[in-house]
């Protein structure tokens, strides 16, 4: 089985860092570890206009933006 780490919406900082929207792993533990590392990177090295969290969905890990309008214009609604 494959497990994915998915960035729900790529903000401008994610695009500048060249992050892939979906990364696939062979086991759940590796995917979880990668999602946590990705979340830490996003929280600590992005511009701070967005806040992120990780949610497990059907054995995959989705990194999403938390609610709160940042006004950056790189996504539709949050």
N, C-alpha and C positions, 0 to 999 in steps of 0.2 A: 504494500500500500504506500502511496505517496502522501506526504504532508506538506502543506504550503504555508508560507508566511506571506501575507497579502497586505500591502499598503492600500487602504481603501481609496484615498485620493492623494495624488502626488502634488504637494504644494510646491511653490517655487524653490524652497530650500532643498527639498528632496530631489527635484530635477537638477539643481546645481550640483548636488553631491553625486549625481549619476546613479541614484538608487533604482533598483529594479522593482517594479510594482508587485511581481510575484516571483518568489524563490521557492524551489521544491527541495524537499529532504526525504531521505529514505526511512527515517524513523521519527516518531513523535517527540522524543526527548531532544533530538538535534533541532527540530523545528521550534520547540518551545525555547530552548537556549538561544537560538538565533533571533527569535522574536523579542526576547528580553534584551539582548544586546542591541538590536536595532532600535528599540524603544529608548534605551539609555542614550544612544547616539543622537537620536532625534531630540530628546529632551535637553541634552547638554550642549549640542553644537549648532542647533538651528536658531533662527532669529528671535524666537520667543513669542511670536505673534499667535502661535497655535499651541494647544495642549493636546497630548496624545495619550491613548491607552491601548491595551491589548485585550481582545476578547476571543475566547475559543469558540469556534463555530464548526460543528461537524468534524472535529479532529484537526482543524486548520486554525491558524492564528491570524486574526485580522487586526491590523494597527489602524485605528481610526482617530479622527479629530474629535475632541470633546466639544460640546455645545458652547457657544459664546462667539459673538461676531467680532472678527478681527479686522474686517474691512480690507483684506488684502486683494480680493477680487480673483483669486486663483481657484475658487471652487464655488459651487452654486449656493448651498445653504448650510449653515451650521450654527 
